[in-house]
Amino acid sequence: MVAFTARRSEPELVAPARPTPRETKPLSDLDDQWTLRYYETVVGFFRVSSKMAGLLLSAGDNVAAKVIRAAVAEALVYYYPVAGRLRILPADCGGNNKLAVDCTAEGVVFVEATADVQLEELGEPLLPPYPCVEEFLGDAGDTRAILDKPLLFLQVTQLKCGGFVIGLHMCHCIFDAFGLLQFIKTIADLAGGEPVPSTTPVWGREFFAARTPPSLTHVYPAYKPILDSLDRNKDDDVMLTTPPETMVMKYFNFGPKEIAILRSLIPPHLIKSTTTFELLTAVMWRCRTLALGYEPDQQVRLMFTLNLRGGWNHEATIPQGYYGNAHFSPLVVVTVDELIRQPLADTVELMCRAKSNTTKECMESMVDLLASWREQPAFPIERTYEVSDTKWVGGAGALRCGVAELVGGGTPFAGDLTSKLISYHMKCKDENGEDSIVVSMLLPKPAMEGFTKEMSFCLVEEP
């Protein structure tokens, strides 16, 4: 596997290109939840044609980084809160550890870099794990410390083929994946010569504000035993007791053939209605649970991200241009024995039921609940598996930056080094140029061996 070291400039602060409002903007109660108080890591790989590569390289002086830097400064005029800093509101201004953005226009961190490696050397097809991915990322320090720090750390690395890589750490309290993509698209549009963003950003965080008084009547049914203090066992979970640095990270690639095999495991009448995300999540949850060796009578939990911008949602209208967090996490709870013994279709049905329970009343109650859990998770996380669907974020051909085309990328670390419990679904191209889905997994070494074996059983074609 290729090895290289990026040559980085000193980090600098990039401020908005023009004066912006000086004000304080409270986060929503979805933004402000404990589980989002960290920096998410994302990389994007961009390719240019051989003709344009020659022009860019002959110009020297890391042209791509300089064009993108100017576009970032212009984008921050429209997304000016991103150039500010997070503070805790005083008690008399709605405190209780509530966060707000102090719009100071101090700027975001930007690093120019070069690396003596060609895009093709990073893998053909370009799939995670990406070699030396840390060389494409700046230093954000402690990714769980978010107060009084820049909200975005950007590095643009010029490759010797003329392509480049954008690596970033973004404060998850400010963006969700969709919002970040909107911001990056604005940078790409401006870098490509567009005079203004194609989508006008909307702050609108009051859309997800807790009610006074709060009401928890319509929270997801799976949360109710937790609220009633009936489900707070604190037994050991190997996922929580194993240090992350001793765990194994792997990515599992599912092309058309593998997905077709897995679809054959569910009844014919469900094949069309079951999404690929639901199918893969159900299979991997089962295999993961078996590999971790939990006791048959113990409860296991599946938490999956549900973006309210999706076409399934008819209960809430998210303003166009909204770039904050707009997702909930339905919770599915079963015993190990139930999960292992029930047909795969039943597990898919549990996910669909949790999704259908996301009514307007449920959303309002969940915002109230998250506001009350702002300082720390008030629910047990033992034996929990979290899954996030980010396939639509980095698909090849989905984004252009001037003469460059995005050809791959996503969240490069299973667990993102901040959570050991999460898997990301990412979209890539396989060696045949067909769309494939890559799912990350982080497990203790013995469990990873068991998980890989269980997955291989599931992918055996029927004779």
C-alpha positions as CSV (number, residue, x, y, z in Angstrom):
1,M,0.0,0.0,0.0
2,V,1.2,3.5,-0.9
3,A,2.8,5.6,1.9
4,F,3.5,9.3,1.8
5,T,3.7,12.4,3.9
6,A,1.8,15.6,3.1
7,R,3.7,18.9,3.2
8,R,1.5,21.4,5.0
9,S,1.5,25.1,5.4
10,E,0.9,26.7,8.7
11,P,-2.8,26.8,9.7
12,E,-4.4,30.1,9.1
13,L,-7.8,31.6,9.9
14,V,-10.0,32.4,6.9
15,A,-12.6,35.1,7.8
16,P,-15.7,36.1,5.8
17,A,-14.7,38.1,2.8
18,R,-16.9,41.0,3.8
19,P,-18.4,42.3,7.1
20,T,-21.1,40.1,8.6
21,P,-23.7,40.6,11.5
22,R,-22.3,40.5,15.0
23,E,-24.9,38.6,17.0
24,T,-25.6,35.5,19.1
25,K,-27.5,32.6,17.6
26,P,-28.8,29.9,19.9
27,L,-28.6,26.3,18.6
28,S,-31.7,24.2,18.2
29,D,-32.4,21.5,20.8
30,L,-31.6,19.0,18.1
31,D,-28.2,20.6,17.4
32,D,-27.5,20.9,21.1
33,Q,-27.8,17.2,22.1
34,W,-24.9,15.6,23.9
35,T,-24.2,13.0,21.2
36,L,-23.5,15.7,18.6
37,R,-21.0,17.7,20.6
38,Y,-17.9,16.6,18.6
39,Y,-16.2,17.2,15.3
40,E,-17.1,14.9,12.4
41,T,-14.4,13.9,9.9
42,V,-15.0,13.9,6.2
43,V,-12.8,13.6,3.1
44,G,-13.5,14.2,-0.6
45,F,-11.3,13.1,-3.5
46,F,-11.5,15.2,-6.7
47,R,-10.2,14.3,-10.1
48,V,-9.4,16.6,-13.1
49,S,-8.9,15.7,-16.8
50,S,-5.3,15.1,-17.9
51,K,-5.4,18.3,-20.0
52,M,-6.5,20.4,-17.0
53,A,-4.1,18.6,-14.7
54,G,-1.2,19.8,-16.9
55,L,-2.4,23.4,-16.7
56,L,-2.9,23.3,-13.0
57,L,0.4,21.8,-12.2
58,S,2.3,24.1,-14.6
59,A,0.7,27.1,-12.8
60,G,2.2,25.8,-9.6
61,D,1.7,27.3,-6.1
62,N,-1.2,25.0,-5.2
63,V,-3.8,26.7,-7.4
64,A,-6.7,24.5,-6.2
65,A,-6.1,25.4,-2.5
66,K,-5.9,29.1,-3.2
67,V,-9.1,29.1,-5.3
68,I,-10.9,27.1,-2.6
69,R,-9.6,29.4,0.1
70,A,-11.0,32.4,-1.6
71,A,-14.3,30.6,-2.1
72,V,-14.4,29.7,1.6
73,A,-14.1,33.3,2.5
74,E,-16.9,34.2,0.2
75,A,-19.1,31.3,1.4
76,L,-18.7,32.5,5.0
77,V,-20.4,35.8,4.1
78,Y,-23.6,33.7,3.7
79,Y,-22.8,31.1,6.4
80,Y,-21.4,33.7,8.8
81,P,-22.3,31.7,12.0
82,V,-19.8,29.1,10.8
83,A,-17.0,31.7,11.3
84,G,-18.0,32.2,14.9
85,R,-17.4,30.3,18.2
86,L,-19.7,28.2,20.4
87,R,-20.3,29.5,24.0
88,I,-22.6,28.4,26.8
89,L,-25.5,30.8,27.3
90,P,-25.8,32.5,30.7
91,A,-28.5,31.1,33.0
92,D,-30.6,34.2,32.6
93,C,-30.6,33.7,28.8
94,G,-31.9,30.2,28.7
95,G,-28.8,28.6,30.2
96,N,-28.8,25.0,31.6
97,N,-25.7,24.2,29.5
98,K,-27.4,25.5,26.3
99,L,-25.1,26.4,23.5
100,A,-25.2,29.4,21.1
101,V,-22.9,30.6,18.3
102,D,-21.2,33.9,19.1
103,C,-20.9,35.3,15.5
104,T,-17.5,36.9,15.9
105,A,-16.3,36.4,12.2
106,E,-13.0,35.0,13.6
107,G,-13.0,32.5,10.8
108,V,-12.3,28.8,10.1
109,V,-9.0,27.0,10.0
110,F,-7.5,26.5,6.5
111,V,-4.3,24.5,5.6
112,E,-2.7,24.2,2.2
113,A,-0.9,21.0,1.5
114,T,0.8,19.0,-1.2
115,A,1.5,15.2,-1.5
116,D,3.7,13.3,-3.9
117,V,1.0,10.7,-4.7
118,Q,-1.4,10.3,-7.6
119,L,-5.1,9.7,-7.1
120,E,-4.8,6.3,-8.8
121,E,-2.3,5.2,-6.2
122,L,-4.9,5.6,-3.5
123,G,-6.8,2.7,-4.9
124,E,-8.6,1.6,-8.0
125,P,-11.4,1.5,-7.3
126,L,-11.2,4.3,-4.7
127,L,-12.6,2.6,-1.6
128,P,-12.1,3.0,2.2
129,P,-9.9,2.4,4.1
130,Y,-8.0,5.2,2.3
131,P,-4.2,4.9,2.7
132,C,-2.6,7.6,4.9
133,V,-5.9,9.4,5.3
134,E,-4.6,11.3,8.3
135,E,-2.3,13.1,5.9
136,F,-5.3,14.8,4.3
137,L,-6.6,16.1,7.6
138,G,-5.6,19.1,9.7
139,D,-5.3,19.0,13.5
140,A,-8.5,19.7,15.3
141,G,-7.2,18.9,18.7
142,D,-9.6,17.1,21.0
143,T,-12.6,16.4,18.8
144,R,-14.9,16.3,21.9
145,A,-13.9,19.9,22.9
146,I,-16.1,22.3,20.9
147,L,-16.2,25.5,23.0
148,D,-14.3,28.6,21.9
149,K,-12.8,26.8,18.9
150,P,-13.1,27.2,15.2
151,L,-16.1,25.3,14.0
152,L,-14.5,24.0,10.8
153,F,-10.9,22.8,10.1
154,L,-10.2,22.5,6.4
155,Q,-7.2,21.1,4.5
156,V,-6.8,21.1,0.7
157,T,-4.1,18.8,-0.5
158,Q,-2.8,19.0,-4.1
159,L,-1.8,15.7,-5.6
160,K,0.9,15.2,-8.2
161,C,-1.7,14.1,-10.8
162,G,-3.4,17.5,-10.6
163,G,-6.3,16.2,-8.5
164,F,-6.8,17.2,-4.9
165,V,-8.3,16.1,-1.6
166,I,-10.5,18.2,0.7
167,G,-10.3,16.9,4.3
168,L,-12.2,18.5,7.1
169,H,-13.3,18.3,10.7
170,M,-16.7,20.0,11.2
171,C,-18.5,20.7,14.5
172,H,-21.6,18.4,14.3
173,C,-23.6,20.9,16.4
174,I,-23.6,23.3,13.4
175,F,-24.2,20.9,10.5
176,D,-25.7,17.6,9.8
177,A,-24.4,15.7,6.7
178,F,-26.9,17.2,4.4
179,G,-26.2,20.7,5.7
180,L,-22.4,20.2,5.3
181,L,-22.9,19.0,1.7
182,Q,-24.9,22.2,1.1
183,F,-22.1,24.3,2.5
184,I,-19.4,22.4,0.5
185,K,-21.5,22.7,-2.7
186,T,-21.6,26.5,-2.1
187,I,-17.8,26.6,-1.8
188,A,-17.6,24.5,-5.0
189,D,-20.0,26.7,-6.9
190,L,-18.1,29.9,-5.9
191,A,-14.8,28.3,-6.7
192,G,-16.2,27.4,-10.2
193,G,-17.2,31.1,-10.8
194,E,-20.8,31.3,-9.7
195,P,-21.5,34.8,-8.3
196,V,-23.8,33.6,-5.4
197,P,-24.8,30.3,-3.8
198,S,-27.3,28.3,-5.7
199,T,-29.1,27.7,-2.4
200,T,-29.6,30.5,0.1
201,P,-28.7,29.2,3.6
202,V,-31.3,29.3,6.4
203,W,-30.4,29.3,10.1
204,G,-33.9,28.7,11.4
205,R,-32.9,26.8,14.5
206,E,-36.1,27.8,16.3
207,F,-37.8,25.2,14.1
208,F,-36.5,22.5,16.5
209,A,-37.0,24.2,19.9
210,A,-38.3,22.4,23.0
211,R,-41.8,23.4,24.2
212,T,-42.6,25.0,27.6
213,P,-43.7,23.0,29.4
214,P,-42.2,20.0,27.8
215,S,-44.4,16.9,27.0
216,L,-42.9,13.4,26.5
217,T,-46.2,11.8,25.7
218,H,-45.4,10.8,22.2
219,V,-41.7,9.7,22.4
220,Y,-40.7,6.6,20.5
221,P,-42.2,3.6,22.3
222,A,-38.8,2.0,22.8
223,Y,-37.7,5.0,24.9
224,K,-40.6,4.7,27.4
225,P,-39.0,1.9,29.6
226,I,-35.9,4.1,29.9
227,L,-38.1,7.1,31.0
228,D,-39.9,4.9,33.5
229,S,-36.5,3.7,34.9
230,L,-37.2,0.1,34.0
231,D,-34.2,-0.3,31.7
232,R,-31.1,0.9,33.4
233,N,-29.0,-2.2,33.9
234,K,-25.3,-1.4,34.0
235,D,-23.7,-4.7,33.1
236,D,-20.5,-5.0,31.2
237,D,-20.4,-4.6,27.4
238,V,-17.2,-5.6,25.6
239,M,-17.8,-2.7,23.2
240,L,-17.5,-0.2,26.0
241,T,-14.7,-1.9,28.0
242,T,-12.4,-2.4,25.1
243,P,-10.0,0.5,24.4
244,P,-10.6,1.9,20.8
245,E,-6.9,1.7,19.9
246,T,-7.0,-2.1,20.4
247,M,-10.1,-2.6,18.2
248,V,-10.1,-3.6,14.5
249,M,-11.6,-1.4,11.8
250,K,-12.9,-2.9,8.6
251,Y,-15.0,-1.9,5.7
252,F,-17.5,-4.3,4.0
253,N,-18.2,-3.8,0.3
254,F,-21.7,-4.7,-1.0
255,G,-22.0,-4.7,-4.8
256,P,-25.1,-5.6,-6.9
257,K,-24.3,-9.4,-6.5
258,E,-24.0,-9.2,-2.7
259,I,-27.2,-7.2,-2.3
260,A,-29.1,-9.5,-4.5
261,I,-28.0,-12.5,-2.3
262,L,-29.1,-10.7,0.8
263,R,-32.5,-9.7,-0.8
264,S,-33.1,-13.4,-1.3
265,L,-33.2,-13.8,2.5
266,I,-36.5,-11.9,2.8
267,P,-39.9,-12.8,1.5
268,P,-40.8,-11.9,-2.1
269,H,-43.5,-9.5,-1.1
270,L,-41.0,-7.4,0.9
271,I,-38.2,-7.3,-1.7
272,K,-39.3,-4.1,-3.4
273,S,-40.4,-2.2,-0.4
274,T,-37.3,-2.9,1.7
275,T,-34.6,-0.4,1.2
276,T,-30.9,-1.4,0.9
277,F,-30.2,0.5,4.1
278,E,-32.8,-1.4,6.0
279,L,-31.6,-4.7,4.5
280,L,-27.9,-4.2,5.2
281,T,-28.6,-2.8,8.7
282,A,-30.8,-5.8,9.7
283,V,-28.2,-8.3,8.5
284,M,-25.2,-6.5,10.0
285,W,-27.0,-5.9,13.4
286,R,-27.7,-9.7,13.6
287,C,-24.1,-10.7,12.7
288,R,-22.6,-8.1,15.0
289,T,-24.8,-9.3,17.9
290,L,-23.7,-12.9,17.4
291,A,-20.1,-11.9,17.1
292,L,-20.1,-10.0,20.4
293,G,-21.4,-13.0,22.3
294,Y,-24.1,-11.3,24.3
295,E,-26.3,-13.5,26.5
296,P,-29.7,-14.7,25.0
297,D,-31.9,-12.8,27.5
298,Q,-30.0,-9.5,27.3
299,Q,-31.5,-6.6,25.4
300,V,-29.8,-5.2,22.3
301,R,-30.6,-1.8,20.8
302,L,-30.5,-0.5,17.2
303,M,-30.4,3.2,16.7
304,F,-30.5,4.5,13.2
305,T,-30.4,8.1,11.8
306,L,-33.7,9.3,10.2
307,N,-33.2,12.5,8.2
308,L,-36.4,14.6,8.1
309,R,-35.5,16.0,4.7
310,G,-36.3,12.6,3.1
311,G,-39.4,12.0,0.9
312,W,-40.9,9.7,3.5
313,N,-41.6,12.7,5.8
314,H,-44.9,14.4,5.4
315,E,-45.2,15.7,8.9
316,A,-42.6,18.4,9.0
317,T,-41.5,20.8,6.3
318,I,-37.8,21.6,6.6
319,P,-37.1,25.0,5.1
320,Q,-35.1,24.9,1.9
321,G,-31.5,25.9,2.7
322,Y,-31.6,24.8,6.3
323,Y,-28.2,23.4,7.2
324,G,-28.6,22.5,10.8
325,N,-29.3,19.1,12.3
326,A,-32.7,17.7,11.1
327,H,-32.6,14.1,12.1
328,F,-33.9,11.8,14.8
329,S,-32.7,8.5,16.0
330,P,-35.5,5.9,16.3
331,L,-34.6,3.1,18.8
332,V,-35.4,-0.6,18.3
333,V,-35.0,-2.9,21.3
334,V,-35.2,-6.7,21.3
335,T,-33.6,-9.5,23.3
336,V,-30.6,-11.3,21.7
337,D,-32.6,-14.5,21.4
338,E,-35.5,-12.7,19.6
339,L,-33.1,-11.0,17.2
340,I,-31.2,-14.2,16.3
341,R,-34.3,-16.5,16.0
342,Q,-36.8,-14.2,14.3
343,P,-36.9,-14.0,10.5
344,L,-34.8,-11.2,8.9
345,A,-38.1,-9.7,7.6
346,D,-39.2,-9.2,11.2
347,T,-36.1,-7.2,12.0
348,V,-36.8,-5.0,8.9
349,E,-40.3,-4.6,10.1
350,L,-39.2,-3.3,13.5
351,M,-37.2,-0.6,11.7
352,C,-40.1,0.3,9.4
353,R,-42.4,0.5,12.5
354,A,-40.0,2.8,14.3
355,K,-39.8,5.0,11.1
356,S,-43.6,5.2,10.8
357,N,-43.8,6.2,14.5
358,T,-42.0,9.5,13.6
359,T,-45.1,11.6,13.6
360,K,-45.3,15.3,14.2
361,E,-46.2,14.6,17.8
362,C,-43.3,12.2,18.2
363,M,-40.9,14.8,16.8
364,E,-42.0,17.5,19.2
365,S,-41.8,15.1,22.2
366,M,-38.3,13.9,21.1
367,V,-37.1,17.5,20.9
368,D,-38.4,18.1,24.5
369,L,-36.7,14.9,25.6
370,L,-33.3,15.8,24.0
371,A,-33.5,19.2,25.6
372,S,-33.8,17.5,29.0
373,W,-30.8,15.2,28.2
374,R,-28.6,18.1,27.0
375,E,-25.7,17.6,29.3
376,Q,-25.2,13.8,29.0
377,P,-27.0,10.7,27.6
378,A,-29.7,9.8,30.0
379,F,-30.3,6.5,28.3
380,P,-28.1,3.3,28.6
381,I,-25.8,2.7,25.7
382,E,-24.8,-0.8,26.5
383,R,-25.3,-3.3,23.6
384,T,-26.3,-0.5,21.3
385,Y,-25.5,-0.4,17.5
386,E,-25.9,2.9,15.7
387,V,-26.1,3.3,12.0
388,S,-26.0,6.3,9.7
389,D,-26.8,6.4,6.0
390,T,-24.5,8.8,4.2
391,K,-24.6,7.2,0.8
392,W,-26.0,10.3,-0.8
393,V,-23.2,12.6,0.5
394,G,-20.1,11.5,-1.5
395,G,-21.4,9.6,-4.5
396,A,-19.2,9.9,-7.6
397,G,-20.3,12.6,-10.0
398,A,-22.5,14.3,-7.4
399,L,-20.4,17.4,-7.0
400,R,-18.1,19.5,-9.2
401,C,-15.6,22.1,-8.0
402,G,-14.7,24.1,-11.0
403,V,-12.9,21.7,-13.4
404,A,-12.7,19.0,-10.8
405,E,-15.2,16.2,-10.2
406,L,-15.8,14.4,-6.8
407,V,-15.0,10.8,-7.4
408,G,-15.1,9.4,-3.8
409,G,-15.1,10.1,-0.2
410,G,-17.1,10.1,3.0
411,T,-16.4,9.5,6.7
412,P,-13.0,7.8,6.8
413,F,-13.0,6.3,10.2
414,A,-15.3,3.7,11.6
415,G,-16.6,5.3,14.8
416,D,-15.0,8.6,13.7
417,L,-12.7,8.1,16.7
418,T,-15.4,9.6,18.9
419,S,-18.0,6.8,19.1
420,K,-17.2,3.1,19.0
421,L,-20.8,2.1,18.3
422,I,-21.6,3.6,14.9
423,S,-21.4,2.3,11.3
424,Y,-21.6,4.5,8.2
425,H,-23.1,3.5,4.9
426,M,-21.1,5.1,2.1
427,K,-21.6,5.0,-1.7
428,C,-18.6,4.1,-3.9
429,K,-17.8,2.7,-7.3
430,D,-16.5,-0.9,-7.6
431,E,-13.9,-2.2,-10.1
432,N,-16.6,-2.6,-12.7
433,G,-17.7,1.0,-12.4
434,E,-20.9,-0.1,-10.7
435,D,-22.4,1.5,-7.6
436,S,-21.5,-0.3,-4.4
437,I,-22.2,0.3,-0.7
438,V,-19.4,0.3,1.8
439,V,-20.3,-0.1,5.5
440,S,-17.8,0.6,8.2
441,M,-17.5,-1.6,11.3
442,L,-15.3,-1.2,14.5
443,L,-15.1,-4.2,16.8
444,P,-12.7,-6.0,19.2
445,K,-10.4,-8.3,17.3
446,P,-12.1,-11.6,18.3
447,A,-15.5,-10.2,17.6
448,M,-14.4,-8.9,14.1
449,E,-13.2,-12.4,13.2
450,G,-16.6,-13.7,14.3
451,F,-18.5,-11.0,12.4
452,T,-16.6,-11.6,9.2
453,K,-17.4,-15.3,9.4
454,E,-21.1,-14.6,10.1
455,M,-21.3,-12.2,7.1
456,S,-19.6,-14.8,4.8
457,F,-22.4,-17.3,5.8
458,C,-25.0,-14.7,4.8
459,L,-23.4,-14.1,1.4
460,V,-23.3,-17.7,0.3
461,E,-25.3,-18.1,-2.9
462,E,-28.0,-20.8,-2.9
463,P,-27.1,-23.6,-5.4
